[in-house]
Amino acid sequence: SSRLRPSTSTLCWPMVYTINVPSTYGLVVLGGAVAPFITNIILCGPVQAARKKYNVQYPNLYAVPGVHDHADDFNRVQRSHQNFMEANDSIIAMTLIGGLKHPIAASVASVFYCIGCVLYQRGYIDTSLDVKTARYKKGGALKWVGVFTSLICCVSLAYSMLSS
């Protein structure tokens, strides 16, 4: 029946793309897959040390105020790592996809993101700093340079594909 066939005029966009992987795409793989893995390991260290220091046992993800001494101190450490984990998959995807068009920019963006996350953690766990601004006092804002550069690379590729 003609009712079951999709209309090629309005509903379907027949698109076929040939993707040429740039010769520098290895940098994208290092920046988009290897660097976040290493960053995760680096960010886990302070969490494990804080678990021991503040006696927060598994399966508790966070310390409970009133139950754990120094709950806020531990939670700052845990939260800094959790923040990385919440965005990591999106950054990896945008880096690997956007890197098909902008391999150098995407790989550098991912490295900025990873370094920024380490600096974000260093600021966040410093209890001498106000919790509201501590994350950015030691360079944590660098991660946002990485996030937005990865996003721009990805959007640029999408625009190129849709406008071709």
Disulfide bonds with the S-S distance in Angstrom:
none
